[in-house]
Amino acid sequence: MDTKNLVLRTKFMDRLCHWTMVACFFLVALSGISWFFPSLNWLGYVLGPPQMARLLHPFLGITVFVLLMCMCVRFVHHNLFVRTDITWFRHIVDVLMNKHGAKLQIGKYNAGQKILFWGIMSLISLLLVSGFMIWRAYFAMYFPIPVLRLALLAHSVAGLGLILLVVGHIYMGIWVRGSIGGMVTGYVSRAWARQHHDRWYEEEVLPAETSSAKRPH
């Protein structure tokens, strides 16, 4: 690949972690929906017969949590809110209309992506805790029935909420052309970087390239 006019946005291990998590989440989400909506019980067969689906669902859920925590450690410093995020909120209409007139001083992730990040991390944590509580094979017997009912309700609501956030994440990836390609190949064009993440390009990409160019070869 000719990377002369491209910028590395996402490293290979981060992409591998992301897409592995996507595959696991897809299976967990479909099986979970099949139990929440009886008319969609056929979705559960992505994990095999009902008994097999109930066996695999919690283990895949733990896998999703672990992978998301790995991504959290990798990306959390880029998802801390900063003063310049206010500019993004002030131009939210232009952002939604895909207009890019003013410089929005956006870092590696914009304010909307940061909200999504923290929402996903919060819900997956709630899913883990509630999931352990209602896991009949190992932990459910240690909790009274009223607590299990609340945990089941929390697990269901958090699961649906997480699915909606992921749908929003996919929508934003499609809406902003070049985003999905950047997560597949790891690279985005310089024009894309300057347009959508101008502060990241100016403060991190350019200095890194300048430093690399000065090193003896």
N, C-alpha and C positions, 0 to 999 in steps of 0.2 A: 504494500500500500504506500502510495506517495503521500507523505505527511507534511510536505513543505508548507501547504496552506491550511493545515489542520492543527488542532490543539488537543492534547490528551486531557480528557475530562475525567474519565473513570478507568482506573487500573483493572487489569485482568482479574485479579483475585476478588476485587469488589464486584465486578460483573458476574463472576462465577457464583459468588455468594447470593447475589440478587436473583439471578435466574433459577438457582436451585431452590431458593425460598419461594419464588413464584410458583414453581411446579408443585411443591408441597402444599402451599396455601390453596392452590386450585383444588387439589384433592380433598383437603380438609373442609374447605368452604362448601363444596358440592355435597359432601356427606352430611355436613351439619344442616344445610338447607333441607335435605331430604327428610330429616327428623323433625324439623321445625314446621314444615309445610307437608302434611301427609299426602297431598295430591301430587307432590314432587318426589315421592319416595324412590322413584326409579333412578334419581340422580345418585343415590347412595351406592349403586352398583359400579361406580368408577373404582371402588375399593373391593369389589367382589360381593359375595353374598352378605346379607345383613350381619351375621355373626362376625365375619371377617372385617367388615367395615367398622363395627363397634370396637374391635380389637385394635385396628390400625389407627383409627382417628386420634386417640390421645397421643400416641407415639409420634405421629406426623405433626400434631399440634406442638409438641415439645420441640421438635426439629425446627419448626417455623420460629418459635420463640428464640431458640439459641442463635439461629441465623440472623434474626432481626437484632438481637443484642450485639452480635459481632458487627453488624452494620452501624448500630448506634455508637459503639466505641469508635469506629472509623470516621463517622460523619458528624458526631455531636458538636464538635467545635465549629463546624460550618453552619450549624442550625441554631446557634444562640442568637437571640434577638439583639439587634443593634439600633442605634438612633436613626440610621439612614433607612431602616425598614419603613419608617413613617412615610417617606416619599412614595414608596410602592403603594401604600394604602390610599394616599391622596390621589393617586392616578389609577385606582382600581378599575374605573370604567374604561379608560384607554387600554389597560392591560387586557381586560375581557374582550374588547373590540379588536385586539391584536394591533393596536396602534403604537408606534415607537418613536414619538417625536422628541420628548424630553429625556434626558439622561436620568435614570432612576437610582443610580448608585447601588446596584444590586450585586451582592457578593456571589459566592458559588451557588447559593440557593436563595430564592426570593422569599418574601414574608409568607406568601401562600404555601409554599413548599415547607416552610418551617412549621407552620400550623399543622399541616398534614403529618409531618414527621413526628411531632409530639403527640398528636392524636393517635397515630398508629402505635407508638411505643406505649402510651397509656393503656390503650384497649388490649393490646397483646399481653400486658402484665396482668390486667384484670381477668383475661381469659385463662391465663396460666393458673392463677390462684383459685378461681372458681372451678376450673377444670379438674384440678387436683381434689377439691372438696367433693365433687360429684362422681369421681372415678370409683365405681363400685368395686372393682377388683382389689383395690388397695387402700382407699382412704375414706370412702363414704360411710363405712360403719362407725367411724369415730365422731360423726356429727349427728345431732338430733334432726328429725324430719323437717321441722320448720326452717332450720338453718340450710338444709339441703335444698328446700324449695326456693329460698332466696338466692342461693348460689346458682341454681339452675336458671332462674330468671335473669340474674346478672350475666351469666354465661351466654344466654340467648341474645339478650339486648346488645352486649358487647360484640358478639359475633356478627350480628346484622350491621352494627355500626361500623365495624372494621371492614366488612364487605363494601359498604357504601363509600368509605374513605378510599378503598383500593379502586373502586370504579371511578371516583373523582381523579385519582392519580393517573389512571389509564387515559381518561378524557383529556387531562392537561398534557399528557405526553403526546397524544394525537394532535391536539390543538396547536401546540407549538412545534412546528415542523423542524425536524432534526434532532428532537429530544430522544426518540426511541432509537434512532440510528446511533446516537451517542452512547446509549447503554448497550447496544449490540457490539459495535466496533470499539467503543471507548473514545472515539474521536469526534470532535465537532469542528465546523469551519471557524476560521477567525472572525468572519463577519457575524456568525451566529453568536459567538462568545461576546463580541463587542456590543451586539444589539440586545441580548437578553441578560447578560451578566457582566456589565461594563466594569464594575468595581473589581470583581474577581479577575478579569482580564488585565486590568491596569496594575493591580496590587500584587498579584500572584503569578500570573502567566508570563507577562513581559519581564519582570525582574528575574524569574527563573531562567528564561531563555537568554537573557543578557549575561547572567552568571555562567551559564553553560557555554556561551560563545567565547567567554574570556579564558576558559580553561584551556591549557595546552593539549593538543591532540597528538 
